[in-house]
Amino acid sequence: MLSVERPGDSSTSGSRADEDPDETPLQRARRNFSELVQELRVAGLGIQVLFGFLLALPFNQKFSTLSGVQHGLYVTTLILSAFATAFLGAPVAYHRIVFRQHEKERLVRLSNGLVIAGLACVALAVSCAVALIVSVVDRGWEVPLLTSLVFGSFLSLWLLLPLISRIERPEDE
């Protein structure tokens, strides 16, 4: 399970190699939030495109020919995309509401968890979308195989690779 960074963790104490020892906590929080916003631009655009596609899909003539399982997969994908949009948009909304309230460090800590949850929803939504589309194109063994490959790629690249990197990296390099 991934944890949200807390005050006093190495990520907020200034001991990590990627942090300036002369950086104040507020400067660090501002820099971290700026980096987070850049990351959100990438993830947010992707989920918006998927969500837009999903919103238009029921109005396609072929949608009525989907099986019950495919309809369920469609609804699951739509809901996961909506949750991803909510999680990934939450840091922006939070920032607007607490603007100039001296909440930047709390914003960064909360946003970290929200973005991780949003990315998990993105990975699941994209995997479900692949399953849905492949099941329409080819109803055979390719559906679970390709869906598993896509989900496995997300799991490997978005979760396992960073976790392995965290484990292998000494705290104070």
C-alpha positions as CSV (number, residue, x, y, z in Angstrom):
1,M,0.0,0.0,0.0
2,L,1.3,3.5,-0.8
3,S,1.5,6.0,1.9
4,V,0.9,9.7,1.9
5,E,4.0,11.6,3.0
6,R,3.8,13.2,6.4
7,P,5.7,16.0,8.1
8,G,9.1,14.7,9.2
9,D,9.3,12.1,6.4
10,S,12.5,12.2,4.4
11,S,10.5,13.8,1.6
12,T,9.6,16.8,3.7
13,S,12.7,17.1,5.9
14,G,15.1,18.3,3.3
15,S,17.4,15.3,3.5
16,R,16.8,14.0,0.0
17,A,19.4,14.5,-2.7
18,D,16.9,16.2,-5.0
19,E,16.1,19.0,-2.5
20,D,18.0,22.2,-1.8
21,P,19.2,22.3,1.8
22,D,18.6,26.1,1.8
23,E,15.0,25.7,0.6
24,T,12.4,26.6,3.2
25,P,9.4,24.3,3.8
26,L,7.2,26.8,2.0
27,Q,9.5,27.0,-1.0
28,R,9.7,23.2,-1.1
29,A,5.9,23.0,-0.9
30,R,5.5,25.5,-3.7
31,R,8.0,23.6,-5.9
32,N,6.4,20.3,-5.1
33,F,3.0,21.6,-6.0
34,S,4.3,23.1,-9.2
35,E,5.7,19.7,-10.2
36,L,2.4,18.0,-9.2
37,V,0.4,20.4,-11.5
38,Q,2.7,19.6,-14.4
39,E,2.1,15.8,-13.8
40,L,-1.7,16.5,-13.6
41,R,-1.7,18.1,-17.0
42,V,-0.5,14.8,-18.6
43,A,-2.8,12.5,-16.6
44,G,-5.8,14.9,-16.8
45,L,-5.7,15.2,-20.5
46,G,-5.6,11.5,-21.0
47,I,-8.5,10.7,-18.8
48,Q,-10.5,13.6,-20.3
49,V,-10.1,12.1,-23.8
50,L,-11.2,8.7,-22.6
51,F,-14.1,10.1,-20.6
52,G,-15.3,12.1,-23.7
53,F,-15.1,8.9,-25.8
54,L,-17.1,7.0,-23.2
55,L,-19.8,9.8,-23.0
56,A,-20.3,9.6,-26.8
57,L,-20.3,5.8,-27.1
58,P,-24.0,5.1,-26.1
59,F,-25.1,7.3,-28.9
60,N,-23.4,5.0,-31.5
61,Q,-25.7,2.7,-33.3
62,K,-23.6,-0.4,-32.5
63,F,-23.9,0.3,-28.7
64,S,-27.3,-1.4,-28.6
65,T,-25.7,-4.7,-29.9
66,L,-23.3,-5.0,-26.9
67,S,-23.8,-8.0,-24.6
68,G,-24.8,-7.6,-21.0
69,V,-21.2,-8.2,-19.9
70,Q,-20.0,-5.5,-22.3
71,H,-22.6,-3.1,-21.0
72,G,-21.3,-3.8,-17.5
73,L,-17.8,-3.3,-18.6
74,Y,-18.8,0.0,-20.3
75,V,-20.4,1.3,-17.0
76,T,-17.4,0.2,-15.0
77,T,-15.1,2.0,-17.4
78,L,-17.3,5.1,-17.3
79,I,-17.4,5.2,-13.5
80,L,-13.7,4.6,-13.1
81,S,-13.1,7.4,-15.6
82,A,-15.4,9.7,-13.6
83,F,-13.5,8.8,-10.3
84,A,-10.2,9.4,-12.0
85,T,-11.4,12.8,-13.1
86,A,-12.6,13.6,-9.6
87,F,-9.3,12.5,-7.9
88,L,-7.1,14.2,-10.5
89,G,-9.1,17.4,-10.3
90,A,-9.3,17.5,-6.5
91,P,-5.9,19.1,-6.0
92,V,-6.8,22.0,-8.2
93,A,-10.2,22.5,-6.5
94,Y,-8.5,22.2,-3.1
95,H,-5.9,24.8,-4.1
96,R,-8.6,27.2,-5.3
97,I,-10.6,26.9,-2.0
98,V,-7.6,27.3,0.3
99,F,-5.8,29.9,-1.8
100,R,-3.8,32.3,0.4
101,Q,-4.7,30.3,3.6
102,H,-1.2,29.1,4.2
103,E,-2.2,25.5,3.4
104,K,0.5,24.7,0.7
105,E,2.3,22.0,2.7
106,R,-1.0,20.3,3.6
107,L,-2.2,20.7,0.0
108,V,0.9,18.9,-1.3
109,R,0.5,16.0,1.2
110,L,-3.2,15.5,0.4
111,S,-2.7,15.9,-3.3
112,N,-0.1,13.2,-3.4
113,G,-2.6,10.7,-2.1
114,L,-5.4,12.0,-4.4
115,V,-3.2,11.8,-7.5
116,I,-2.1,8.2,-6.6
117,A,-5.8,7.3,-6.3
118,G,-6.5,9.0,-9.6
119,L,-3.7,7.3,-11.4
120,A,-5.0,3.9,-10.1
121,C,-8.4,4.7,-11.5
122,V,-6.8,5.8,-14.8
123,A,-5.0,2.5,-15.0
124,L,-8.1,0.5,-14.3
125,A,-10.3,2.6,-16.6
126,V,-7.9,2.3,-19.6
127,S,-7.6,-1.5,-18.9
128,C,-11.3,-1.8,-18.9
129,A,-11.6,0.3,-22.0
130,V,-9.2,-2.0,-23.8
131,A,-11.2,-5.0,-22.6
132,L,-14.4,-3.5,-23.9
133,I,-13.0,-2.5,-27.3
134,V,-11.2,-5.8,-27.8
135,S,-14.3,-7.7,-26.8
136,V,-16.3,-5.9,-29.5
137,V,-13.6,-6.6,-32.1
138,D,-12.7,-10.1,-31.1
139,R,-14.5,-12.2,-28.5
140,G,-11.9,-14.9,-28.1
141,W,-8.9,-15.5,-25.9
142,E,-7.4,-12.2,-27.0
143,V,-9.7,-10.2,-24.6
144,P,-8.2,-11.5,-21.3
145,L,-4.7,-11.7,-22.7
146,L,-4.5,-8.2,-24.1
147,T,-6.4,-6.7,-21.1
148,S,-3.9,-8.5,-18.7
149,L,-1.0,-7.2,-20.8
150,V,-2.2,-3.6,-20.6
151,F,-3.0,-3.8,-16.9
152,G,0.3,-5.5,-16.2
153,S,2.1,-2.7,-18.0
154,F,0.4,-0.1,-15.8
155,L,1.1,-2.1,-12.7
156,S,4.8,-2.6,-13.6
157,L,5.5,0.9,-14.8
158,W,3.4,3.0,-12.5
159,L,3.7,1.0,-9.3
160,L,6.4,-1.7,-9.2
161,L,9.1,0.3,-10.9
162,P,8.8,3.3,-8.6
163,L,8.5,1.0,-5.5
164,I,11.6,-0.9,-6.5
165,S,13.4,2.4,-7.0
166,R,12.4,3.6,-3.5
167,I,13.6,0.3,-2.0
168,E,16.9,0.3,-3.8
169,R,17.7,4.0,-3.1
170,P,19.3,4.8,0.2
171,E,17.5,7.5,2.2
172,D,20.4,10.0,2.2
173,E,22.3,9.9,-1.1
